[in-house]
Amino acid sequence: MATAAVLRSENLVRSSRATLTIFFKEAKYEFLKNLRLRAYSLSVVMFPVMFYVLFGLVLNRGEMISGTRVTTYLIATYGTFGVMGASLFGTANGLAVERGLGWLQVKRASPMPPFAYFFGKVMMSVIFSATVVLTLLALGIGVGGVRLSPLEGVKLVTTLVAGSLPFCAMGMAIGYFAGPNSAPGVINLIYLPVSFFSGLWVPLMFLPKVLRQFAHALPPYHLAQLALSTVSAGQHESNLVHWEFLVGFTLICLGVARIGFQRDEGKMYG
């Protein structure tokens, strides 16, 4: 017992470089695991791309939405849809499954920094989110006639990728309270209706007035408006309001995830 305690204490004393190495190795292997999991890697990329090809490049090519080409407008909205899916399924489903298998308890009992696990999940989701957005942008520019300046392109990608963080936090909150079998269903019950009500599938101006008002209470609406503002589209509201909403939403979700973390810790050490 004493020897184990000494070894554990020694392992906890690390240089900053060693700690960073652990964080990035956790992110690397989390990414590789999900890359090889085709049910995740292919679906989170192909689902928004399929919608974009169908509704942007095939059915509505050449159309305009409030003075903006459909092919440009839909990169922002389907980009938001893709970012949300990559983040929710990458964090919530993975966390719920690993909690159910007991793998999270093994991680927490090890000398590994506790936040390295969550860093790996978030970085993996960010990488897949960036892949979705860049794929949509490449299709739009290469096939859909989208014309963006380099600055507009960078702002669009940066905004959407940064916008994945609130949904990673949401995924952690879901993952701590959903079971491994129920997590995919819970995610879809949130992901799909909220995407529709936020104007990601059908432009917001085509929805009933009550839904347009309701959209303001939904996080994807605010991220979509931020993305649309980079291409001079959307509702032309204050970007500060959208960022404030997303930051507040992130903090609430992290608080809920913290409660779940402490609950699991109590079960483990109680």
VENUR-V329308 format. One record per helix or strand. SS is the DSSP state (@ for helix, = for strand). FROM is the first residue (numbers start at 0). LEN is the number of residues. If there is no record, write none. Layout:
((SS	FROM	LEN) (SS	FROM	LEN))
This chain:
((@	1	10) (@	15	21) (@	37	21) (=	63	2) (=	67	2) (@	69	32) (@	102	7) (@	113	29) (@	149	13) (@	163	12) (@	182	15) (@	203	3) (@	208	9) (@	218	11) (@	238	31))
